[in-house]
Amino acid sequence: MDYKGQRLSELMYYWIIIVFGVIAWIIGFFQADFQTTVIGWGIGLALATLLCVPDWPWFNRHPIRWLDHIPGAEPASISKTGGGGSKNSSQKKKKKNKSN
């Protein structure tokens, strides 16, 4: 899901729950039945979840363009000596000093 799709999903989720909640509250108020309000809100919640949680194709209309790979570039955490960084070597030095 791209960034604009995430925003659309969040707005849809928000507004579906609010609209169903308000309509359910109004109907429940005039019927004097709290169960109607909860059921109406629950239907809105289920519909919003069904529409907004899966990664539907309409949330992928604006794909993210990543930078091209730079040949010869290595991530900073990989050293040429084959170690996992300086943390392991400093721990080994501390252990050697304690044994002396």
N, C-alpha and C positions, 0 to 999 in steps of 0.2 A: 504494500500500500504506500503510495507516495504521500508527500506532505500535504498537498491540497486534498487528497482523498481522506487523510486523517482528520483534517479540519471539517470536511463535509460530513464524515461519519459522526463526529462529535456533535456537530450542530443538529443533524438529523435526530440523533439519540436524545438530545436535550429537548428539542421541540416536540417530538412525538410523545415523550413522557409528560411534558407540561400540558399539552393539548388534551391528551386522554385523561390526565388527572383532573383538570378543570372541568371538563365535560362530565366526568364521573362524579365529581363533587356536587355539581349543580343538580344532576339527576338524583343522586343520593339525598341531597338536601330536601328536594321537593317530595320525594318518596318517604322521607324520614327513615332511611335504611342505610346504615353504615356499610353493610355487606355489599351493597350495590357499588358504593364508592371504591371499596377495596378491589372488587372484581374488575371494574372498569379500568382502574389504574394498573392492575395486574395484566390485563389484556394489552394495554399500551406498552407496558414493560416488556412483555413477551414479543410483541411486534417490533419494538425498537431493537431488541436484542437480535432477533432474526434478520432484520435489515442492516444492522450496523456492525455487528461483531465479525461475521465472515468477510473475507477479503474478496468482495464482489468485483467484477471487471470495471464497473463505473467508478471505483475508487482508484483505478490505475490509469487514468487518462493523461497524467502529466508525469512521465517517468523521470527519474533522477538521472542526470548525466554525470557519471563519475569521471575523474581524471584518467588519462591514459597512463599505462605502466611506463615507468622510466627505466630503461635498461641499465643494469649495473647498480641500481640503488638497492641498499639493504635496509631493513628496519633497524632502528637504533639499539634494540635489545639483543641483536645477534652480533657476537664478536667473532673475529677471524681466528681466534685461538681455539674455538670450539667450546668454550665454556659458556655457561648460562648467564654471564655477566660478572660484575665485580663482587656481588654479594657472597657467592660461594667461596671465592678466593680469600676474602677478608675473614670469613668464618674459619677457614682452615688455618690461617695465620694465628688466630686467637687460640685455637686448640693447641697448636704447636707451642705457643708461648706458655700456656698453662702447664704443659707437661714438663717444662724445663725448670 
